Amino acid sequence: ICEAPVNDPSLTNWKTFVAHESGRLIQKMLVFEKFLVWLERSDALPRIVFKEISNGNEHYIDFEEEAYEVELLRGYEFNSEIIRFCYSAPTTPHEIVDFNMRSQKRKLLKKQKVPSGYDPKDYICKRLHAKSNDSVPIPVTVLHHKDTPIDSSSPMLLYGYGAYGYSMPATFNASLISLIDRGFIYAIAHVRGGSECGKEWHANGKLQNKTNTFKDFISAAEMLISKNYSASGKVIAQGRSAGGMLMGAVANMRPDLFNGIIAEVPFVDVMNTMSDESLPLTPPEWVEWGNPINDEEAFKNMLSYCPYSNIADLPYPNILATGGLTDPRVTYWEPAKWVARLRHHNISDSLILLCTNMDAGHGGASGRFDRLAEVALSWVFCLMISGKTDRIEITESK
C-alpha cells in the first residue's frame, strides 16, 4: 500500500506505507480519518490489520480458532473508529461484529441461527499442514464431530479447488452438519492455484505449474491418512468447475486412494475446450491454463494432465459427475463424454454416475430447496458408497 500527495499522485511520488511481504495478499483496504484498515491473507488465514495514520502504530484483530474466515465490511463514516466484519469458522456460525479500533472492544450484532439446532462444542476443527512432493507445506482444514473416532475407520470428504487465485474459505456450512453427524470427517485442501498464501500460491498452481495443484491434493489426502483421520480407499474427493478438473486429474493419477469422486460441473475436457477459440470463454482462459494452439510447451503440459485425454484402463473409484444443460462455462457435454469414456475404460465394478440438470447452468439449481436437493444428492452418494446407508435404486428419469 502506497501513499502520494493529492496534488501530484504520479508514480514518482509514491511512498511505501505498508510494505510487501512474501506469502501475503492484501485483499481489501478502508481509509478512515485516523486509521487505515486492510484485510490480508497468509497461510490460508485472513487477518484484519488497522494502523493509526498519525503515529504508524499497527494492530490486528486476534481470533482464537485454528481455522476461520473473516470478511471486512465497508464503512460509510469517515471519522468513525469502528469497523464492522463478518466472522465464521467451520464450528462457528456467521457473526456480524463491530470492533472499536481505539478501545479494541467487540460488539456482537447478529449471529446466524441454525433452525435444526446446533452446539459448536460438539465439533472439532484443526488446521494441519501436508508436505507436497516438492516439500512445500500445504494448509489443510479438518472438521469432525467430537465423538468420531480418529483411528482410520472413518470415511472422509476432502474438498479442493485451486484455480484463478480463489482462496477456499474455512467457513461455516450448515449443510455439512448432517454428513458430519453421521461419522464423516470433512477436510479442505488449500492447494496451490488459489491465493491462500499470496500471489505466488496462484502462480505456482497455473500454466506450466498446474500439476502442483493435483500433487498438493494427493499429498493432503496422504497426510490425513497417515494421521489416522481416514484410510486409503475411504476418502471421497469433491471439487466443482475448475475443482472438477482437479477431481478428474487425481482420479487418473491415484485411483487407489479414493473410494469416490464427486465432480460437479467439472472442467475435464481441457485440451479440446482450450483448442477451440470459437468458444467465447476460451481466449480469456488462456492466461490461466495456456494457449495450446500457439504454444507447443503449453500443448504438451496441458496434454499431460487433461482428465479426459488421460483416461486409461484403470480401476476407477465410484464417481458422481454433474452438469447443467445451460452451463456457458463448462458445457454439459464435458462431464457427459468424460463419464462415457470412464465407463468404457474402467476395469473395476465401481459406480460411474452422471446427473445432468436440465434446468440449470454453472451455478446449479436456483431456489433454496432445489439447491438443497443437489447437496442431498451428493451426501446420499457419499453415504451409499461408504456403507452408511442401504443401497439406493438408480432409476432413469423419463
C-alpha positions in Angstrom: 0.0 0.0 0.0 1.5 3.3 -1.1 0.8 7.0 -0.3 1.2 10.0 -2.5 0.3 13.7 -2.4 -3.2 14.5 -3.7 -2.0 17.4 -5.9 0.6 15.2 -7.6 -0.2 11.4 -7.2 2.1 10.3 -10.0 4.2 7.1 -9.7 7.4 9.1 -9.0 5.8 10.4 -5.8 4.7 7.1 -4.4 6.0 6.2 -0.9 5.5 2.8 0.7 3.0 2.9 3.6 2.6 -0.9 4.1 5.5 -2.9 2.7 5.1 -6.1 0.6 5.5 -9.4 2.4 6.1 -12.6 0.5 3.2 -15.1 1.0 0.8 -12.3 2.0 -2.1 -11.0 -0.2 -3.8 -7.7 0.7 -7.4 -8.2 -0.4 -9.2 -5.0 0.8 -8.4 -1.6 2.2 -10.5 1.0 4.0 -9.4 4.5 4.9 -10.8 6.4 8.0 -9.9 9.8 9.3 -7.4 8.4 11.8 -6.9 4.8 10.7 -6.0 2.7 7.7 -7.6 -0.8 7.7 -6.9 -3.7 5.5 -7.8 -7.4 5.1 -4.8 -9.6 4.3 -4.4 -13.4 3.9 -1.5 -15.7 4.5 -1.1 -19.4 5.4 -4.7 -19.7 4.2 -6.0 -17.5 7.1 -7.4 -13.9 6.8 -6.4 -11.1 9.2 -7.7 -7.6 9.8 -5.0 -5.1 10.4 -5.5 -1.5 11.4 -2.8 1.2 11.5 -3.0 4.7 13.2 -2.1 7.2 10.5 -0.6 9.7 12.9 2.0 7.5 14.6 2.1 4.4 12.5 1.1 2.1 15.4 -0.2 -1.2 13.9 -2.5 -3.7 15.4 -4.5 -6.8 14.3 -7.7 -8.4 15.5 -7.0 -11.7 17.1 -9.2 -14.8 16.6 -8.9 -17.9 18.8 -9.9 -20.7 16.4 -7.3 -22.5 14.3 -9.2 -22.0 11.1 -11.8 -19.3 10.3 -13.0 -16.8 7.7 -13.4 -13.0 8.0 -15.0 -10.6 5.7 -14.3 -6.9 6.2 -17.5 -4.9 5.6 -17.3 -1.5 4.0 -17.7 1.5 6.3 -19.5 4.7 5.4 -18.5 7.1 8.2 -15.0 8.7 7.5 -14.5 9.9 11.1 -15.5 6.6 12.7 -13.3 4.5 15.0 -15.5 1.4 14.4 -15.1 -1.2 11.8 -17.6 -4.0 11.0 -16.7 -7.5 9.9 -18.4 -10.9 9.4 -16.7 -13.8 11.2 -17.3 -17.5 10.9 -15.4 -20.8 11.3 -16.1 -24.4 10.5 -17.5 -24.8 14.0 -18.9 -21.2 14.4 -22.0 -19.9 12.5 -21.7 -16.5 10.9 -21.4 -13.5 13.2 -21.6 -9.7 12.4 -19.3 -7.8 14.8 -18.5 -4.2 15.4 -14.9 -3.5 16.6 -13.7 -0.3 18.1 -10.1 0.4 16.9 -9.5 2.8 19.8 -10.6 0.6 22.7 -10.2 -2.7 20.8 -13.5 -4.0 22.1 -16.0 -6.0 20.2 -19.8 -5.9 20.0 -21.8 -8.8 18.6 -24.6 -7.5 16.4 -26.0 -10.6 14.9 -25.4 -14.4 14.8 -26.6 -17.0 12.3 -29.2 -19.3 13.7 -29.3 -23.0 12.7 -33.1 -23.9 12.9 -32.5 -27.6 13.4 -30.3 -26.9 16.5 -26.5 -26.7 16.7 -24.0 -26.8 19.5 -20.4 -25.8 18.5 -19.0 -27.7 21.4 -19.9 -30.9 19.7 -17.4 -30.3 16.8 -13.6 -30.0 16.5 -11.7 -28.1 13.9 -8.0 -28.3 13.3 -5.5 -26.6 10.9 -2.9 -29.0 9.7 -0.2 -28.9 7.0 0.8 -31.5 4.5 4.2 -31.7 2.7 3.8 -31.7 -1.0 6.0 -33.5 -3.4 8.4 -30.5 -3.6 8.3 -30.1 0.3 6.0 -27.1 0.2 3.7 -27.1 3.2 0.0 -27.2 2.2 -2.6 -25.9 4.7 -5.4 -28.3 5.4 -8.6 -27.6 7.4 -10.2 -30.6 9.2 -13.7 -30.7 10.8 -15.3 -33.6 12.6 -17.7 -34.5 15.4 -16.1 -34.8 18.8 -17.3 -38.4 19.1 -15.9 -39.5 15.7 -13.0 -41.9 16.2 -9.6 -40.9 14.8 -8.4 -44.4 14.1 -8.5 -44.8 10.3 -12.1 -46.2 10.5 -13.9 -43.1 9.4 -14.9 -42.1 5.9 -13.7 -38.6 4.7 -14.9 -36.0 2.3 -11.9 -34.0 1.0 -12.7 -30.8 -0.9 -10.3 -28.9 -3.3 -10.4 -26.2 -5.9 -7.0 -24.5 -6.6 -7.5 -22.1 -9.6 -7.9 -18.4 -10.6 -6.3 -17.2 -7.4 -9.5 -18.0 -5.5 -8.9 -18.8 -1.8 -11.1 -21.6 -0.4 -12.5 -20.2 2.8 -12.6 -22.1 6.1 -16.2 -21.0 6.9 -19.3 -22.4 8.5 -21.5 -24.6 6.3 -24.7 -25.8 7.9 -25.3 -28.3 5.1 -22.2 -30.3 6.3 -23.5 -31.0 9.7 -25.8 -33.8 8.7 -22.9 -35.6 7.0 -20.5 -35.0 9.9 -23.1 -36.2 12.4 -23.1 -39.5 10.5 -19.5 -40.1 11.2 -17.8 -38.3 8.3 -14.6 -36.2 8.6 -14.6 -33.2 6.3 -11.4 -31.5 5.1 -10.4 -28.7 2.8 -7.0 -28.9 1.0 -5.9 -25.3 0.3 -3.9 -26.3 -2.7 -1.8 -24.1 -5.0 -3.7 -22.3 -7.7 -5.6 -20.3 -5.1 -4.1 -17.3 -3.3 -4.2 -18.7 0.3 -0.5 -18.0 0.7 -0.1 -15.0 -1.6 0.0 -14.4 -5.3 2.9 -16.8 -5.6 0.5 -19.5 -4.5 -1.6 -18.8 -7.5 1.3 -18.5 -9.9 2.7 -21.9 -8.7 -0.6 -23.6 -9.5 -1.3 -22.3 -13.0 0.0 -22.6 -16.6 3.2 -24.8 -16.6 2.9 -25.3 -12.8 -0.7 -26.7 -12.9 0.2 -30.2 -11.8 1.2 -28.8 -8.4 -2.5 -28.4 -7.7 -3.1 -32.1 -8.2 0.0 -33.2 -6.3 -0.9 -30.9 -3.4 -4.3 -32.5 -3.1 -2.9 -36.1 -3.2 -0.3 -35.1 -0.5 -3.1 -33.7 1.7 -5.1 -37.0 1.4 -1.9 -39.0 2.2 -1.2 -36.8 5.3 -4.7 -37.2 6.6 -4.5 -40.9 6.2 -1.1 -41.0 7.9 -2.7 -39.2 10.9 -5.5 -41.8 11.0 -8.3 -39.4 10.1 -9.3 -41.9 7.4 -7.7 -44.7 5.3 -6.8 -45.3 1.7 -9.9 -46.3 -0.2 -12.2 -44.5 2.3 -11.6 -40.9 1.1 -14.2 -39.2 -1.2 -12.8 -36.3 -3.1 -15.1 -33.3 -4.1 -14.5 -30.4 -6.4 -16.5 -28.0 -8.6 -15.8 -26.4 -12.0 -12.0 -25.9 -12.1 -12.0 -28.1 -9.0 -13.7 -30.7 -11.1 -10.5 -30.7 -13.3 -8.7 -31.5 -10.1 -11.1 -34.4 -9.5 -10.5 -35.8 -12.9 -6.7 -35.5 -12.7 -6.4 -37.2 -9.3 -8.8 -40.0 -10.4 -6.3 -40.7 -13.2 -3.2 -40.3 -11.0 -4.2 -42.1 -7.8 -7.5 -44.1 -8.3 -6.4 -46.4 -5.4 -6.5 -43.5 -2.9 -10.2 -42.7 -3.2 -13.5 -44.5 -2.6 -15.3 -41.9 -4.6 -15.1 -38.7 -6.6 -17.8 -36.0 -6.7 -17.1 -33.8 -9.8 -19.6 -31.0 -10.1 -19.8 -29.2 -13.4 -16.2 -30.4 -14.0 -13.9 -28.8 -16.5 -12.4 -32.1 -17.6 -12.1 -31.8 -21.4 -9.3 -29.2 -21.1 -7.5 -30.0 -24.4 -10.5 -29.7 -26.7 -12.0 -26.7 -25.0 -8.8 -24.7 -24.8 -8.1 -25.5 -28.5 -11.5 -24.2 -29.7 -11.1 -20.4 -29.9 -14.6 -20.1 -31.2 -15.9 -20.7 -27.7 -16.5 -17.3 -26.1 -14.8 -18.2 -22.8 -11.7 -19.9 -24.3 -9.4 -17.0 -25.2 -9.8 -15.3 -21.8 -8.9 -18.6 -20.1 -5.6 -18.9 -21.8 -4.0 -16.7 -19.1 -4.8 -19.4 -16.6 -4.2 -22.6 -18.5 -2.1 -21.6 -21.5 -2.8 -21.5 -25.2 -2.3 -24.9 -26.8 -2.9 -23.5 -30.3 0.1 -21.3 -30.5 2.4 -22.6 -27.7 3.9 -26.1 -28.1 5.0 -26.3 -24.5 1.5 -25.3 -23.3 0.1 -28.0 -25.5 2.4 -30.7 -24.1 1.9 -29.6 -20.5 -1.9 -29.5 -20.9 -2.0 -32.9 -22.6 0.0 -34.4 -19.7 -2.8 -33.7 -17.2 -6.1 -33.2 -19.1 -8.5 -35.6 -17.3 -10.4 -36.7 -20.5 -7.2 -37.2 -22.5 -5.5 -39.3 -19.8 -8.3 -41.8 -19.1 -6.8 -45.3 -19.2 -7.7 -48.9 -18.3 -7.7 -48.4 -14.6 -9.8 -49.5 -11.6 -11.5 -46.1 -11.1 -13.3 -45.2 -7.8 -17.0 -44.6 -7.6 -17.8 -41.3 -9.5 -20.7 -38.9 -9.4 -20.4 -36.2 -12.2 -23.0 -33.4 -12.5 -23.7 -31.0 -15.3 -26.1 -28.2 -16.3 -27.8 -28.1 -19.7 -27.5 -24.3 -20.0 -24.0 -24.0 -18.4 -22.0 -21.5 -20.5 -18.7 -22.1 -18.6 -18.4 -25.8 -18.6 -20.6 -27.1 -21.4 -22.8 -30.1 -20.5 -21.1 -32.4 -22.9 -17.8 -32.3 -21.0 -19.0 -34.4 -18.0 -21.1 -36.5 -20.4 -18.3 -37.5 -22.6 -15.9 -37.9 -19.6 -18.3 -40.3 -17.9 -18.9 -42.3 -21.2 -15.1 -42.7 -21.6 -14.6 -43.6 -18.0 -17.3 -46.3 -18.3 -15.6 -47.8 -21.3 -12.1 -48.0 -19.7 -13.0 -48.7 -16.1 -11.8 -52.2 -15.0 -13.5 -52.1 -11.6 -17.1 -52.6 -10.6 -17.5 -49.1 -9.3 -20.4 -46.9 -10.0 -19.9 -44.1 -12.5 -22.9 -41.9 -12.5 -23.9 -38.8 -14.4 -26.7 -36.3 -13.4 -27.5 -33.5 -15.8 -29.8 -30.8 -14.5 -32.0 -29.9 -17.5 -33.0 -26.6 -15.8 -29.7 -25.2 -14.5 -26.4 -23.6 -15.6 -23.0 -23.4 -14.0 -24.2 -22.4 -10.5 -26.5 -25.4 -10.2 -30.2 -25.3 -9.2 -31.7 -22.0 -8.3 -34.0 -21.7 -5.3 -33.4 -22.6 -1.7 -34.9 -26.1 -1.8 -33.7 -27.1 -5.2 -30.2 -26.2 -4.2 -30.6 -28.3 -1.0 -31.7 -31.2 -3.2 -28.5 -31.1 -5.1 -26.5 -31.1 -1.9 -28.6 -34.0 -0.7 -27.7 -36.0 -3.9 -24.0 -35.6 -3.1 -24.5 -36.6 0.5 -26.5 -39.7 -0.5 -23.7 -40.7 -2.8 -21.2 -40.3 0.0 -23.3 -42.3 2.5 -24.1 -45.0 -0.1 -20.6 -45.8 -1.2 -19.3 -45.6 2.4 -21.8 -48.2 3.6 -23.6 -45.7 5.9 -27.0 -46.4 4.3 -28.8 -49.1 2.4 -28.1 -49.1 -1.4 -30.5 -47.0 -3.3 -32.1 -47.7 -6.6 -30.7 -45.7 -9.5 -33.6 -45.0 -11.8 -33.7 -43.2 -15.2 -35.8 -40.1 -15.3 -38.2 -40.2 -18.3 
